Amino acid sequence: MQARHADLVFSTASSDSAVARSFVAASWSRSLNYHHLDPDTPQAPERLTGRELDQAREQAGRLLSIARPAMTRLLQTVGDSGCCVLLTDADGVVLERQGSPSHDPAFNRWGLWTGAVWSEASEGTNGIGTCLVEKRAVTIHRDQHFHSRNTGMSCMDAPIFDERGRLAGALDVSSCRRDMNESLTGLIGNIVTEAARRIEAEHFSAAFSGHRILVAPGDSARGPALLAVDSDDLVVGATRAARQGLGLDDASLASPRPAADLLSAGSVMPGFDAAERSEIRRALARNNGNASATARELGIGRATLYRRMKRLGIE
């Protein structure tokens, strides 16, 4: 079985047409020709020392604290499918793992454990490593793995980006069940992607605690499109999806621009202006039209309040 899988890897990776058509074939080609890996190697994944793992966890402190509850909810959803849930950093190091004790021995043998390194450079084509290379959600089902020893598992992954739009890690669900079919992996993959997006959004909000978070135009497939604005309505942060949708980068965010300039009336998500207009009108009503008191309640300056009122057509 292993020899036949290795033959398939070699023949597919040497086919230019296959590599051009399939991201799996392209990953097999990278694994062979760039990383110089052997699909038949029996060697288990590399594992960090306890000290190295502690250092990696410390660097990902905020992400870990936010992801743990989401991982628990995800395990409650998929745990009965013979799955475990993992969170990695951008290097493919497993920082956190949750799973059923009854399946732990199998996952431990496969190296799906804290401290294991699942980068594509180390393990070839696999859910975690290939997700990090592709920077998008991927599913690697059984014999799509590069190493023959990994063809018994199915892995569904989605990337997580930090508050500056940089790759922070991957959320993974891996299954050891032999009857795991592609329809089920597709369903679980969608659940993993949604969980990763929630983690990314919460991570962004925590990084800009004390700022208002706005929904920006963007491709939902890329993740949450969020902006952080200060008390003067200047944009001081943006998620990866918002950066891509609005053409922002670190340099442009270093000189904050008014949110209204970035979010033109034609690009704001439906209902956003209406919701903000209602919020301001309610605050004005509670304060009998007193602008200073309304601005204090909303946590903004009076000049900012007047700018918003003008933009929203509030007398």
N, C-alpha and C positions, 0 to 999 in steps of 0.2 A: 504493500500500500504506500509506504513512504517513498520507495524508489519510483513508483509511478507518479507520485505527486511531484517529486524533484524533476523528473523528465518533463512534466507539463510546465513547470516553472521555467526551465531552461528553454524549451521550444517557444513558449509564449513570449518570453522576454526578448528573444532574438528576432521576433517578428515586428517589423516597423509598423505594419498596418494594425496589429493588435495593440501595440503601445499607443498608437495615435487614437484608437477608438475607446480604450478602456483605462480608467484611472488605476484599476488593480494591476493591469499589465504594465502600466507606466511605473507603478510602485515596485513591482517585481524587477523591472529593469534597473531601477535605482539601487535596489537591494543587492543585485548581482554585480552591476558594472561600476557603481559609484562607491557603495559601502563594502563591496567584496565579501559578501556573506555567503554561507553555504546552506542551502535549504535543508540538508540532511543532518546538520549538526545536532547532537543530542544535548548540548550544553544548555542548562536552564538560564533564564534571564539573570543579568547582573543585579546584585542587591547592594544598596548603600550600607555603610556601617551605621550603628545607632547614632553616633555623633553627627555623621553627615546628614542623616535623615532629620535629626533635630534642627540642624541649620536650615535645611530646605523648608521645613515646616515654619520656622521662625520668619523666614523671608515671605512666606505666604500667609501670615497671621490673619489678616482681615478676611481674605478669601476663604480660609479654612473655617473660621467662626461662622461666616454667613452660609457656607455650603453644607455644613453638617446637618442642620434641620431639614434642608431640602433633600439631602441624600437619604435621610430616614424616611421621609414621605415617599421618595421614589422606591425605596426598598419595599415599603408596605404595598406598593402597587405591583411590583414585578417579582418580589421575592419568591412567590409560589411557583414561578416559572423556572426555578433552578438557577437564579441569577444572583450576582453580587454587584455592588455599586462601588465605583472607585472615583477618586478625584486625583488628578495629577497636576504637576506644574508644567511650565512650558518646555521643559527638557524631558518630559515623559516619565518622571519619577512619581510613583504612587505615594501620595501624601496621606491619604485617608482611605479606608476601606470599610464597608459594611456588608454583612451577608449572614445567611443562616448557618449556624454551627454544623448542621448536618452535611453541608456542601463544602465546608472549609478545607478538609483534607485534599479534595480534588483541586480546588483553586490554589492551594498552597503548592501542590506539586507542579502546577502549570506556571507558577510565579506570579499569579494575580494576587499580590500581597503588598503590604506597605513596605516601602524601600526599594521595590523592584523597579528596574529601568526599562520602560517600554517605548523608547524612541525608535524611529524607523532605522536610524543608523545602527542601533544595537540589535533589534529584533526583526528587521525587515518589515514587510507589509503586515500590519496589525491595526486594530481599531484605533488605539490611542496614538501610536506613532504616525500613522497615515493621516489621521484627523489633524494632528498638529502641523504636518507638512502642507496639507491641502487647505488648512484654515477654514474648514467647513465641516458640517455634519457628514459622517460616513458610517457605513455598516460593512464590516468584514465578516462574512459568513463562512465558517468552517474551512473548506479547501481554498478559499480566497487568501488565506494566510500564506505568508512566504515560507515559514518553517513547517516542515512536515509534522513535527511534534505538536503544533498548535492547531491542527486541522479539526480537532474535536470540539473546538469552542466557537461561539458566535459572539461578536463584539459590536455594540452600538455606541457611537460616540458623537459628542458635539463640543466645539471649542468654546472657551470662555475668554473674553477680552477685558482688560482692566479699564480704569477710568480715563486712561490716555489713549485707548484704542489699541494697546499692545496685547499680544497673545499672552494670557496668564496661565492657561492650562486647559485641561479637557475633563469633561464628565463622561464616565464610561459605565455601561451596563454590560456585563459579560455573562454568558450562559454556558453551562456544561451539559445541558440536556441534548441527547442525541436526536430527539424528535422535534427540535427547534427548526421550524421551517421559515422560508423567506417572508411569508406573509406576516408571521408573528414578529420576526426581527424588524420588519418595516413599521409595525405598530409600536413596538417598544422604542424604535429609533425616534419616532415622532414625540413620544413622551420624554425621552432623554433631551431632545432639542428644546422642548418647552421648559423643562426644568433648568437647563443651562441658561436660557434667556432670563428666567426669573432670578437666578443667582447673579448674573451679570448686571441686571437692573438694580438689585439690592446692593451689590458691591459698589456701583456707581453712586447711588444715593448716600451710602455710608461715607464714601470718600468726599462727598460734597455736603456733609451734614451742616445744616444751618442755611443752605441755599434753597431756592425754589427749583423744582425739577419740572421741566416742560417736555411735552412730547413733540418731537420734530418730525418733519417729513423724512421718509427713508424707506428703503426696501425691507419689509418685515422679515424676509428670508435671511437677512444679514444680522438680525438681532434687534434688541431694543434701541430705538432712535430717541435718545434723551439729551436734553441740554440742561446745564446748571447755570442759573442766573443769580446775580447778587441783588442787593436791595435797590440798586439803581437800574435794574433790568438789563445789565450788561452780561453777556455770555462769557462765563469763565471756564466752562468744561463741556465736553461732548463725548458721547459714546462713539464707538467705531462706526456704527451704522449712521449716526447723525453726521459724523465727519465726512463720510463718503457721500451722503445725500446732499450736504450743504457745501462741500468742497473746503472743509476746515482741516487745519493741521496744528501742530504745536506752535508754529511761528505766528499764525493768524490769531490763535487763542491767547497768545502772549500780549496782544493789544486788543483787549475786549471791545466788542461791538454791541450796540443795542440789539436786543432780541428782535425788536420790531423790524430792524433792517434786514435781518436774516430770514425771519418768518414773514414773508409777504402775504398779503391776504389770500393770494391764490395757492399758496403752498402749505398754509397751516392746516392741520388735520380738522375735518369737519367737527364743529361743536366747540372747538377750543376758545375762540373769541367769545362765543355766546356764554360759555361757562365763566370766563373771566369777567365779562360785563355784568353778569348776575351777581358774582361775588362782590364786586365793587358797589353795585347799587344797594345790595343788602347792608353792606357796611355803612354806606352813607345814610340809609334809613335808620339804622340803629343809633347813629350819632347825630340825627336831626340835621343832616346836611353839612355838619362841621368838617371841613377838609382836614384840618390838623388832627382831630381825633380819629378820623377815618384812616389817615395815613399811619398813625400810631398803631391802630388795631391790625392793619394789614402788614405792619412791619416794614414799611417803606417810607421814603422821604416824601414831603408834600409835593415837591417838583415832579418826582416820579409819578405820583398819583395823578397830577394834572396831565402829564404826558399820556398816561394810559387812558384817562377819561376822554381826552381829545381824540386819540386813536380809535376808541370804541364808540364815539359819538354820544357820550354822556354829558348832559348839560350840568 
